[in-house]
Amino acid sequence: MTEIINKPWGEETLYTSKDSPYTFKQLKINANCRLSLQSHTQKIETLVLVEGEVDLIIGPDLNSLEIIHMELKKDYTIQAGTIHRLSATKDAIIFEASTPEIGTTIRYEDDYNRQNETKN
């Protein structure tokens, strides 16, 4: 199963079904675009940059965020509750493997005015 979802920052391609015990997706992030500054109540994800340039903004709380320039083909695991954001300086492709898309995505900042999102 493949599902392509257009996003304001690029596109997301899902390669696993919604009832799978895990999720695998590809994120295409346009240059100079960024995802929400967010955390997940239940989701754990591992990200791998396969093309382009992306900064990972990450930390345990809003006052402790650091910027990590992602390295190609290196994995970055984000635990549930960790605040994070991806920001592309060049067009980029990231692979994401995660627990199922359940729980709530809490958005602290969003360039596209999107609200928190809950999935069951």
TORKOL-4160 file (C-alpha; in steps of 0.2 Angstrom, whole numbers, padded with zeros to 4 digits, m for minus):
120
<pt num="1" X="0000" Y="0000" Z="0000"/>
<pt num="2" X="0006" Y="0017" Z="m0005"/>
<pt num="3" X="m0002" Y="0033" Z="0000"/>
<pt num="4" X="0004" Y="0051" Z="m0005"/>
<pt num="5" X="m0001" Y="0065" Z="0006"/>
<pt num="6" X="0002" Y="0083" Z="0001"/>
<pt num="7" X="0009" Y="0094" Z="0015"/>
<pt num="8" X="0012" Y="0113" Z="0015"/>
<pt num="9" X="0030" Y="0109" Z="0017"/>
<pt num="10" X="0031" Y="0096" Z="0003"/>
<pt num="11" X="0024" Y="0078" Z="0003"/>
<pt num="12" X="0023" Y="0062" Z="0014"/>
<pt num="13" X="0022" Y="0045" Z="0006"/>
<pt num="14" X="0016" Y="0031" Z="0017"/>
<pt num="15" X="0022" Y="0013" Z="0013"/>
<pt num="16" X="0013" Y="0004" Z="0027"/>
<pt num="17" X="m0006" Y="0001" Z="0030"/>
<pt num="18" X="m0014" Y="0010" Z="0045"/>
<pt num="19" X="m0016" Y="m0006" Z="0054"/>
<pt num="20" X="0002" Y="m0011" Z="0053"/>
<pt num="21" X="0012" Y="m0012" Z="0070"/>
<pt num="22" X="0024" Y="0001" Z="0063"/>
<pt num="23" X="0024" Y="0015" Z="0051"/>
<pt num="24" X="0036" Y="0018" Z="0037"/>
<pt num="25" X="0036" Y="0034" Z="0027"/>
<pt num="26" X="0046" Y="0045" Z="0016"/>
<pt num="27" X="0046" Y="0064" Z="0019"/>
<pt num="28" X="0050" Y="0076" Z="0004"/>
<pt num="29" X="0053" Y="0093" Z="0012"/>
<pt num="30" X="0055" Y="0108" Z="0001"/>
<pt num="31" X="0070" Y="0120" Z="0003"/>
<pt num="32" X="0067" Y="0133" Z="0016"/>
<pt num="33" X="0052" Y="0124" Z="0023"/>
<pt num="34" X="0050" Y="0117" Z="0040"/>
<pt num="35" X="0038" Y="0105" Z="0049"/>
<pt num="36" X="0029" Y="0110" Z="0065"/>
<pt num="37" X="0038" Y="0112" Z="0081"/>
<pt num="38" X="0030" Y="0097" Z="0089"/>
<pt num="39" X="0030" Y="0083" Z="0101"/>
<pt num="40" X="0020" Y="0066" Z="0101"/>
<pt num="41" X="0012" Y="0059" Z="0116"/>
<pt num="42" X="0015" Y="0041" Z="0111"/>
<pt num="43" X="0024" Y="0040" Z="0094"/>
<pt num="44" X="0043" Y="0035" Z="0094"/>
<pt num="45" X="0051" Y="0039" Z="0077"/>
<pt num="46" X="0068" Y="0036" Z="0069"/>
<pt num="47" X="0073" Y="0048" Z="0055"/>
<pt num="48" X="0087" Y="0045" Z="0042"/>
<pt num="49" X="0092" Y="0059" Z="0030"/>
<pt num="50" X="0095" Y="0052" Z="0013"/>
<pt num="51" X="0096" Y="0067" Z="0002"/>
<pt num="52" X="0097" Y="0086" Z="0005"/>
<pt num="53" X="0101" Y="0097" Z="0020"/>
<pt num="54" X="0090" Y="0097" Z="0036"/>
<pt num="55" X="0092" Y="0104" Z="0053"/>
<pt num="56" X="0084" Y="0094" Z="0067"/>
<pt num="57" X="0079" Y="0106" Z="0081"/>
<pt num="58" X="0076" Y="0095" Z="0097"/>
<pt num="59" X="0075" Y="0096" Z="0116"/>
<pt num="60" X="0066" Y="0090" Z="0131"/>
<pt num="61" X="0057" Y="0107" Z="0133"/>
<pt num="62" X="0055" Y="0123" Z="0124"/>
<pt num="63" X="0069" Y="0131" Z="0134"/>
<pt num="64" X="0082" Y="0118" Z="0130"/>
<pt num="65" X="0081" Y="0116" Z="0111"/>
<pt num="66" X="0097" Y="0113" Z="0101"/>
<pt num="67" X="0100" Y="0113" Z="0082"/>
<pt num="68" X="0108" Y="0097" Z="0075"/>
<pt num="69" X="0113" Y="0098" Z="0056"/>
<pt num="70" X="0108" Y="0080" Z="0051"/>
<pt num="71" X="0121" Y="0069" Z="0043"/>
<pt num="72" X="0117" Y="0059" Z="0028"/>
<pt num="73" X="0112" Y="0041" Z="0032"/>
<pt num="74" X="0114" Y="0043" Z="0050"/>
<pt num="75" X="0099" Y="0038" Z="0061"/>
<pt num="76" X="0091" Y="0050" Z="0074"/>
<pt num="77" X="0078" Y="0043" Z="0086"/>
<pt num="78" X="0065" Y="0054" Z="0094"/>
<pt num="79" X="0056" Y="0048" Z="0110"/>
<pt num="80" X="0038" Y="0051" Z="0114"/>
<pt num="81" X="0037" Y="0068" Z="0123"/>
<pt num="82" X="0053" Y="0075" Z="0115"/>
<pt num="83" X="0050" Y="0092" Z="0106"/>
<pt num="84" X="0057" Y="0093" Z="0088"/>
<pt num="85" X="0056" Y="0101" Z="0071"/>
<pt num="86" X="0064" Y="0098" Z="0054"/>
<pt num="87" X="0070" Y="0113" Z="0044"/>
<pt num="88" X="0076" Y="0110" Z="0026"/>
<pt num="89" X="0090" Y="0122" Z="0019"/>
<pt num="90" X="0089" Y="0112" Z="0003"/>
<pt num="91" X="0076" Y="0100" Z="m0005"/>
<pt num="92" X="0077" Y="0085" Z="0006"/>
<pt num="93" X="0071" Y="0067" Z="0008"/>
<pt num="94" X="0070" Y="0058" Z="0025"/>
<pt num="95" X="0065" Y="0041" Z="0028"/>
<pt num="96" X="0054" Y="0039" Z="0044"/>
<pt num="97" X="0051" Y="0022" Z="0054"/>
<pt num="98" X="0040" Y="0024" Z="0069"/>
<pt num="99" X="0027" Y="0016" Z="0080"/>
<pt num="100" X="0010" Y="0017" Z="0074"/>
<pt num="101" X="0002" Y="0034" Z="0070"/>
<pt num="102" X="m0008" Y="0035" Z="0087"/>
<pt num="103" X="m0009" Y="0048" Z="0101"/>
<pt num="104" X="m0008" Y="0067" Z="0099"/>
<pt num="105" X="0004" Y="0077" Z="0089"/>
<pt num="106" X="0006" Y="0093" Z="0100"/>
<pt num="107" X="0011" Y="0108" Z="0089"/>
<pt num="108" X="0020" Y="0122" Z="0099"/>
<pt num="109" X="0023" Y="0132" Z="0083"/>
<pt num="110" X="0017" Y="0129" Z="0065"/>
<pt num="111" X="0021" Y="0140" Z="0050"/>
<pt num="112" X="0004" Y="0135" Z="0042"/>
<pt num="113" X="m0007" Y="0138" Z="0057"/>
<pt num="114" X="m0011" Y="0119" Z="0059"/>
<pt num="115" X="m0018" Y="0114" Z="0076"/>
<pt num="116" X="m0014" Y="0099" Z="0087"/>
<pt num="117" X="m0019" Y="0082" Z="0079"/>
<pt num="118" X="m0026" Y="0066" Z="0087"/>
<pt num="119" X="m0026" Y="0049" Z="0079"/>
<pt num="120" X="m0033" Y="0033" Z="0086"/>
